[in-house]
Amino acid sequence: MIPKIPCRLVVCVSMLVLILASARDNGFAMDESGCFTCHQYPGLTRPETPEGFRVFHIDEERYLQSPHGKTDCRKCHTTVNKVPHVGETAVNCTNGCHLAEKDKKLIADFNLKTMHDNEQFYITRLADGSACRVCHRLYPHKSNELARAFINMHVGFMTCETCHINREEYTNIDYEWTGSETADFAGKPFGARFNPKLGGESETGHFISRISVFSEENGEKKSLHNTWDTEKAEAYLAKADQWTSAEKKERLAYFHKDIHKNAVSVTCHECHSTDTILDFEDLGFSSRKAHDLININIKGLVTKYKIFYFPDMFR
C-alpha cells in the first residue's frame, strides 16, 4: 500500500521548490553554494605580507552586472568545499566554460587576481592618530584562519579598544561614536558617515565614525581610544632595532597595559548576542538592524566550527 502523504507536507514542499526555482531569476547573483553568506561584508580581508592584504568582499549587485554574474562561484572555484579554504581558491576557467581554442588563448594571460577588483569595498588608509596604528597594520588580525577576515572587517566599524580594553581595570565604561576620522576607500565607502545619532554625513566620503569605548569620570565621558601614546610609540618604533629583548618587553608592556586579548568566541558573543555589551538602538541603529546584529547567523560558523564543509544538497 502506498502511504498517504499529509496535504500540509505536500504544500510546504511545493512552496520550497517554487522558492528555490524563483531564486534563480530574482535579480541576484547565482549563489547556490551560499558564498555571499560570508563574502557580502565590506572590509573582509586577510593579511598576507607586512605591506599587503587580500580582499574577500564581493558586492553581489556589481558581481551580477559583471560578465560572470550568472555563474555560481564554485563553478570557477572548483576546489572550494569547506571553510576555511585557505590556499584552495584556484580557478579553473575551462570547467564547462572557455573550451574553444580561441577562448583559451584569450584567458591564457589574464590576471585572475584582478577579476573582482570592481566588486570589492575596503579601507585603504585610516588615519585615526592612535598609538595602535603606529605598530599594527590596518588589518592586524591573522592568527585564526577561520575568523581573521571577519575580525578584520570590524576595523571599519569600531576602534581597537572596543574589543580589547581591559574591563577589569576600567569598570565604569560606555560605548559611543568617535568623532570623524579620515579614511580612504577602494570602491564604495561603508560604515558610519559621522555620528548616525546626530544625522551628520560626510559629503566627500573620506570621513567615518566608529564605535569606541569611553570611561565615565566626574560625570564626563573620556575617550579610551589611545591617541596620547602615539608619539611615544613612534619613538619606540624608530629605535626598535636598538632595544634589547628585555627593553622591548618592558616598553611593549607599557603600550599594552590597558588592553587584553580575547578569544574569538568571546569577542563574537560579547556583541552579537542578547547579552551584548553594546546597546545598538542607543547607538542609533533601528530596532530591525539591532535585532539583526544581535542574531547575525554568521557568528555560528565562526564560534561552532573549526572546519565547516559546504552541503551540496541543492547543487
N, C-alpha and C positions, 0 to 999 in steps of 0.2 A: 504494500500500500504506500502510495506517495504521501508523505507527511504534509499537512496543511501549514502554509506559511502565514503568520499573522499579517493582516492587511496593513497594520501600522508599520511593520518592518519593511514591507514592500514599498510603501510610500516614502519612508526615510531613505532607503537605499536608492530609490529613483531620484529623489531630490539631490542626494550626494553625487550621483552620476551626472546630473544636469549641471550642478555647480562646477564640477571638475571640467566638464566639457566646455562650459561657457567661459571658464577662466582662460582658455587658450585664445579667446578673441575679445578680452575685456580691455585691451589697450595697454596692458603691461607686458614686460619682457617675459620670454619663455623661461620660467624658473621652476621646472619640475623637481629639481633637487633641493629647493629651498635655500639656495645660496644667499639670497638677499636677506634672509633672516639675520645674518651677521654683516654682510658686506654693504648694507644700506647706510651704515653710520659714517658720517663725515669725520675725518681725522683718524680713521683706523689705520695705524701704522706699525711697522716693526723696524727697530734699529738694525742696520746691517754692518755699518762701519762707523768709526768715530765721527766721520763727517756726514754720513748719509743715512737714509732710511728708505724703506719700501712701503708704498701706499697700497692699501687693500680696499679702500672705499670705491664703490661703483654706484653712480647715480642711475637709478633704474630708468627714469624718463629719458635721459641722454643716451643710455645704452639702447633703449628701444628705437631711438632715431638713428642709430649707427647702422652700418651695413650688416652687422651680425645680430641686430636687435631681436630677431625671431629665432635665434639659435640658443638652445639650452646650454648653460655654462659647461656642463660635464661632457657635452658632445665634442668640445675642443680640449678641455682639461681632463683628459681621459684617465689619468692616474689618481685623481682625487676621489677618495671614497670614505674619508674619515676626517675628524678634527682632533688635534691639529694636523695640517697637511704640509708641514714644512718640507721643502725640497721635493714635493710631489706635484708641482704645478706646471710641469712640462706640457706644451701644447702640440697637438697633432692636427695639422691643417688638412690632412688627407683622410680623416676619419669620416668618409661619406661626402666630403666636400673637396673642391680643388683637385679633382682627379685627372683632369686633362693636362697634357704636357705643357700647354701654354700657361695654364694656371700655376703649375708647379714652378715654372720659370719666373712668374710674376712674384711669387711669395718667397722664392729662394733667398733673396737678400733683404727681406722685410724684417725690420727690428720689432720683434714681438713685444719687447719691453715697453714700447710706446703705444701699444694697442689701445689702452684705456685712458690715456692721458687726458682726453677731453671730458671724461666722465668722473673725474676724481676731484674731491674738495678736501683741502687740508691746509693747515697753517704752515707757512714757510719761515716766518720770523715773528717772535713775540718779545717785545721789549717791555718787560714788567719791572725792571730795575731791582730784581730780587737777588739775594746772595746765592740762592739755589741755582739760578740760571748761569752764574759765573762758572761753576764746575760741571753742572749736569746739563746734558744735551736737551734740546727742545722736547724730544720724545725719549724719556730716560729709561723706561721700563723694558727689560729684555730677558730676565731670568726665567719667567714662567712661559713656556712655549704656547700653552693653551690660551692664557689670559692676557699676554703682554699687549697685543694690539688693542684689545678692549680697554685696558687701563690707560694706554697712551691716548686713546680717543678723548679722555676726560681733560686733557691739557687745555682744550678749547673751552671748557665749561667751569673749571674750578682751579684754585691755586693749590700748590703742593701741600700747604699746611692744612687744608680742609680734611685731607685723609691722614696726614702724618703728624699733626700736632699731638703732643704728649698730653692727653686728657687727664692723666694722673696728677700732672703738675698744674695744668690750667683746668679748673673745675667750673668756673663761672663764665662760660663761653656761649657765643651765639653765632649764627651764620647769616651773612649778608652779602650783598654785591660789592665788588671793588669799584673804584672809580674807573674811568676809561683807561684802557691800556692799548698801546699801539700794536697792531697785528697786521701782517701781510699774508694774503691767501693765494693759493693756487685754486682756480675755479671760483665757485660762488662762496661768499662769506657765510659763516654759520656761527651759532652761539648767540649770546645776548648782545644786542647792539645798545650799549649803555644799560642803565638800570631799568629793567622792564616794569618795575613797580612805579617808576616815575613817568613812564611812557616816552622817555627820550630815545632818540635814534640817531646814529651817525649817518651823515649824508655821504661820506666818502667810502664807507665800508672798510676802513682801516682801523677802526676802534671797536673794542669789545669790552664787556664787563664779565667777570667770572665770580662764582660763589667763593667766598673766603671766610675765614674764621676771625672772630673778634672777641676780646675779653671785656667784661663789664668792670670798670674801675671808677669808683666815685660817681656812679650814675652816668658815666660816659663810655662809649664804645671805643676801644683801642684796637687797631688792626694788628693781627699777629702774623701778617704777611711780611716776612723778614726782608726789609729794604735797608735796615740800619747797619747790617754787617757786610753790605756789598763791597765797600772799599777795602775792608779787611780781607774779604775773600779774594779780591783781585790782587792784593799784595801777596797773599799766600800763594796763589797760583803762579805769580810771576817768579817766585823763588822756590817753587815746589821741588825742583831737581837738586836744590842745595840742602834741603832738610834731611836729617836722619830719620829713620823709621819711627823712633820714639817721638821726635819733634812733630812729624806728620800726624801721628796718632793723637797727640795732645791737641794740636790745632784743629783737627777734624772733629774731635770730641767737643770742642767749643762750638763749632758751627752747627753741630747736630744735637746740642744739649736740650733743645725744646721740642724735638721731634722723635718719632719712633716708627718702626716698620710694622706693617700689618700683613697678616696672611690674606691671600686673595679672597677666600671665602668670607672672612670677617669684613673686609672692605666692602664687598658687594652688599652684604646683608645690613651693614650699618646705614646705608642709604635706601636701598631697594627692598624694603620690607615694611610691614606695618609698624615695626619698632624703629623706624627711620630717625636718624639724628637731625634730618632736615625737614622743616615744615614747608613743603613745596608750595602750598597755597599762600602762606605768609610771604614767601619769596616772590610771589607774583604769578605763579602758574595757575592755569584754570583747574577746576576740580577734575575735569576729564584728564588733563595732562598729568596732574598729580597722581591720579589713580594709575595711569599707565606707567609712570616712573616707579611707583611702589611695586607694581605687579609685573614689571617687564619680564618676559619669559626667557630672555637670553641668559639671565643670571643662572638658571638651572643648568645650562650647558657648561658654564664656567665652574660652578661650585660642585656639581654632582659627578662629573666625569673627568677622567684623565685622558681617555680616548673615547671618542664618540663615532660610531660607524653610521654612515647615511643609510636609511632604509630605501629600498628600491621598489616598494610595493606599487607605486604609481608610474614607474618608468616603463 
